[in-house]
Amino acid sequence: MSRLHTVSQATRQFLSRPRPFLIGERWHTGIDVIESIDPASGDAIGAFHSAGEAQVEAAVVAARTAFEDGRWRHLTPARRQQVLWRVAELIDAHAEMLAELECLDGGKLYEPALQYEVPHAAETFRYYAGWCTKMPGHTFEPSVPGMQFHGYVRHEPVGVVAQIIPWNGALVAASWKLAPALAAGCSVVLKPAEWSTLSVLRLHELLMEAGVPPGVATVLGGRGRLVGQALAAHPSVDKVAFTGSTAVGKQLLAAAQGNLKRLSLELGGKSPTLIFEDADLDEAVPAAAAAIFSNAGQVCVAGSRIYAQRSIYREVCARLAQAAHALRLGPGLDAGSQMGPLISAAHRSSVEAIVARSRGPGVEVLSGGSAPTGRGFFYEPTVLACEHADVPAVREEIFGPVVTVMPFDDAAQAVRHANDSIYGLAASIWTGRVALAHRVAAEIRSGIVWVNAHGIPELSMPIGGMKQSGWGREHGLEGLMIYLETKSVMMRV
Ligand code: NAD
C-alpha cells in the first residue's frame, strides 16, 4: 500500500499535481509528464513535467543573460553569502517535507534523511556561503627587466554551468553542486535524475524564496539522453559538473568537446575496506556492514570490497553475515525499517544479474543473494566470500547491498588488492597501528581514505576520484575552484 497517507499535509499538497519547472520567472510544463515511483511499493506517488530541447534552450538563455548582466555575480560577496545562508535556513524550516520526499521518491529511510541528510544539505549552503566573502587570490611582484609591474591573480566564475546528478541522495547531491557554483558567482542549470526529481524541484523553490535572482539557478526535470545530453552539448554552457556512472561520464567527454567545456566528473566506485588483525572488530565489522548496506548500497563511496587479514578472515565473514541477516528491510517511512529498497525494478535486475554471474567456484554466498518476495524493489543484504578476485562482484560497481570479502596476508598484499580496480574513489583502513595506517593510506590510489571510519562526509575535505572514478574534487576550497577560472592581471606602474 502506498505510504502517501502517512506523510504531512504539505507533502501531499506538493504531490497533488505534476510539478512544473521554473525558468526565469515563468513556469513551464515541458514535453510530457514523468511519474515518480515509490521504490518501496512500486506505486506512483506524484509526477513532474519533463523538459524538452526548447526548455533546455530557454533555461540556458536565461542563465547566460543572468550571467552577462551580473545580477548575481556582481552582488557584493556579503549579499551572496546572506542569500545562500537563507537557503540553508529554509531547508531547515522545510526539513520534514524534504525528508518525506527523499523517502517516497528516492527510497530513503526517514530518520537518517531527517537527522543527517537534510541538515547536511543545509550545512552545505552554510559552508559555501562562508566562502563568498573569502574568495582567494594572490599578488606577486613580477621580475620583468627594466619594467615595474603590479601583478595579481584573481579567480572569476566560470560562467554558465550545467549540473547533472544521480538519484541516490538527490537533495544532498543537488546541494553539493548548487552551493559552490552559486558561491563562485556562476549561473546554473541543474538536471536531477528522472528517478528522484521531486526534492530537487522543492529545493529550487526554496532557492527562489531565499532571493537567488531569476535565471541564476534553474532545475530542469527530464531524461538524461535528452535534457542531460542537450545541456552537455550546448555551445553556451561553459562547464558541465556531472555526478553519475562512469559510462555516462565518458559519453560527456564527446558531448562537451564542441566548445571545450570545462568538465568535472564524480563517477563510480568500488571502494575497499581493509581490516587488519589488530582492529577492534566490535567497531570495524558493524561499520563495514553499514558502509555497504546504508541506503541499500546505493552510495558512491560504499565499501563494496572488504579485505580482512587472514587470521581474522573467518571471524569477519561470520560477523558480517550475522549483521546482514539481522537487517530489517522495509519502506523508509516505516519506523522499524533498517534498509530500504533499490531505486527501480531495472536497477534491481542489474544487481541480480551481477550476483548471478558471480556465483561459481571459489565464491560462497554467506547471506542474501536474492530478492525477497513482495512489493517494492528490495534486495537482500548479500555477503559473498571470494577466494579470488576474478569475480564480477569484485570487479564491477554494483550500487546495491552486495559486498565481497577476501583475505590478505600482509599490508603489501592489502594495498595490491585495494588498488586492483579501475576505480579510485574512496577506501577505509581499520587498525590501531598509526604508522601502518599512514603508510597504507599513502599507498592507496583513491581520492579519500578514512582510518577507523568509512563514508563520513566532511565539507572541508575534498572528495572525488582517481583513475576512472572521475576528474576534479567537490567540497572544501577545491570544490569551489572547479567553478572558477584563473586570471592574471599585470599592471605596469
Ligand atoms: P547515471 O550515469 O545513469 O545517471 C546520472 C545522471 O546522468 C542522471 O541525471 C541521468 O539522467 C543523466 N544522464 C543519463 N544519460 C545521460 C547522457 N547520455 N547525457 C547526459 N546525462 C545523462 O547514474 P545513476 O544510475 O543515476 O547513478 C548511479 C551512479 O552514480 C553510480 O555509478 C555511482 O557510483 C555514481 N555516483 C557517483 C558519486 C560520486 O560522487 N563519485 C556520487 C553518487 C553517485
Residues whose N, C-alpha, C, O or C-beta is under 5 A from the ligand:
A	BS01	NAD	I164 I165 P166 W167 K191 P192 A193 E194 G222 R223 G224 R225 G228 Q229 T243 G244 S245 T246 V248 Q251 E266 L267 G268 G269 C300 S469
